[in-house]
């Protein structure tokens, strides 16, 4: 039994585009993108990390946005689909695994200790230099900045930026 698809045209955001109220957000978003796309980490790795963050947060908007970007970049459906179960999937490099483990640690509460223990930091630093680790940290911060926007404002998944708000 399949669920009928909702037509994209009938979807509505909860809130209007925040740029109407805070035009400086465009500059913030641009600066964040420039900082994270500095070349020290492959763009694909950043997208995989941000896809995993969207999955953990339960954000359809970010999940659809990141999967679309990965498809446009030529990523395989196997890799995109396996992000949710990356731990046992054979599709990721050791560096990508360290990055995915890091974003999970940041976004998942750990009642038994640090979210990012020294052992995890050591695994990540074995693959990334200081600039790359900062870039990865900023990429996680970037998606975390926009997760509340997506969860509360509910922009329309699959729509281009600037067209993803209905009011």
N, C-alpha and C positions, 0 to 999 in steps of 0.2 A: 504494500500500500504506500503510495507516495503522497506527500503533502503538496497541495497546490502552491505554486510559486506566487509571491506577491509581485505585482507589476512595479517596476522601479519608479514609474511616474507617480504611483500612489503613495510612495513613502514620504513621510514628513519628518523633519528634524523637530526636536523639542524646543530648541532655542534658535534665534536668528544667528547669522554669521557673527562671531565675536569681533571681527574686524570693523564692524559698524560702530562698535563702542570703544574698541582698543586698537586703532590702526597701527600702533607701534608693535603689535604682535607680529606683523609681517616681517619687520626688521629682526625681531628676536628669532623667529623661525628661520629666516635666511642666515643669520649669524650662526645658529646651531648647525644648520646643514653645512655651511662652509667649514666650520670647525671639525665636524665629524667626517667630512669627505676630503680630508687632507692627504690621503694616499698612504697613510701608515698602516691601515687595515683595509683589506679588500672590501669594496662596496657590498659585495654579496654577503660577507660576514656580518656587516652592520645590518643588512636587511634581515638575515636569518635571526639575529639577536632581537631585532625589533618585532619580528613576527612572533617569536617565542614570548616576548613581553606582552604583546596583544592577546595571545592565547591565554597566558596565565591570568591576565586581568579580566578576561571574558569580554574583550572588545571586538565585536564583529567588524566595526569600522576599520580598526587597525589591522585586523587579520586579513580582511579583504584587500586593503590598501597595500600591505606588504607582500601578499601572495601575488597580486597583480604586478607589482614592480619586479618581483623575482621572475615571473613568467616573461615579462618584457626583456629582462636581462638574459634570457635563454636558459634559466634553471630548469631542471627536469621536474616533472610532477612527483617523482619518487622522493627527491630531496625536499621539495616544498611540503609534501604530505607528511614526511617522516620527522619534521621539526618537532611535532608534538610528542614523539617517542624517540628522540635523538639518541638516548642512552644506549639502546641496543640496535640502532639502525646502522647499516654498513656504509652510509652515503656521505659521512662527514670526516673531514681531516681532524687530526688531533688538536690543531689550533682552533678550529670551529667548535669542537667539543668543549674546549676550555672556555670559550666565549659563551656558549650556551649554558654551561654549568654556572658561570659567573652571573648571568642575568637571572637564572632561576634562584640562585642564592640571594641576590639582592631583593627579589620580589616575593620570596617565600619566607614567612616567619619561621624561625628556628627556636623553639622553646628550650633547647638544650645547650645553647651557646651562641657564638658569633655566627652571623649570617655568612660572612666571608672569612672563613678560618685561614690561618697561615698556609695550610696545605693546599687549599684551593688557589690562593694567591701565588704560591710557588708553581703550581701547574700552569697557571695563566702566564706568569712571567717567564716560563721556559719557552713560550711561543711568541711573546710580544715584548718589545723594548718599552722603556718608560713612556715615550710619546704614544706608542700604540696602545698601551694600557690606559693612558689618559683619554685617548680617542674612544676606546671601548667604554670607558666610564662615562664620557660625555654622550655617547650614543645611547646608553641606557638611560641617562638623565633626560635626554631629548624625548625619548618615547614616554618616559614617566611624566614629563611636563604635559604632554598632550593626551594621556590616558583619561584624566578627569574631564577634559573637554569632550572627548568622545562618549564617555559613559553618562555624563550628565546632559550635554547638549544634543547628543544623538545625531551627528551629521549623517547624511545618507551614504551608506556603503556603496562603493563602486563609482561614485560621481567624482569628477575632477575637482581639485581645490578651487574654491570660488563658486562652484555650482553645487556643493554638497550640503547647503542649508536651504530650506524651503521657505523661510520667512525672514 
